[in-house]
Amino acid sequence: MIDLYIVRHGQTEENVARIFQGQLPGHLTEEGKRQAVELGKELADVNIDAILSSDLQRVVDTVELAMKGRNLPWVKTPMLREIDWGSWTGLPLDSVDRTQIPADAETKEMLYARAGKCVEYIREHYQGKRLLVVAHGLINRSLRAQIAHVPVDELVSIPHMKNCEVIHLALE
């Protein structure tokens, strides 16, 4: 069994501006930094063995603030990056027709498949461990769906995570 603590990064300037952040680095707001510090306090008594995270800056900054002073093995991977919005990246959410994603964007099916590969990676490398996974809203939703065996066409049944929210799961 693997004890998972899945977390979404702290609030970013791009979240506040309501833009398609996707695989942009992202910049934590002061609130996002505060959220990350609070996350660290929330996890202070949890004996975490390792950290697996997205390699995007907003996640790296969140982990550094939350885990400050804890010297843990930490793997940063593009496998946990947020969905790639393609040509929508950086655009305001309200500026596009969201019923038709661009041809150069990652689809929800592609993201779900990537999450499945990440779950397999976790199973292969972290058996018997307590793992902190820090990533992004949509990839976290797909990870949780994969773990719960929720099909891709039912992803909306998995609630969206708030910034620095922690979801504790067991991965058999």
Buried (B, 14 or more C-beta within 10 A) or exposed (E): EBBBBBBBBBBBBBBEEEBBBBBBBBBBBEBBBBBBBBBBEBBEEEEBBBBBBBBBBBBBBBBEBBBEEBEEEBBBEEBBBBBBBBEBBEBEEEEBEEEEBEEEBBEBEBBBBBBBEBBEBBEEEBEEBBBBBBBBBBBBBBBBBBBEEBEBEEBEEBEEBEBBBBBEBEBE
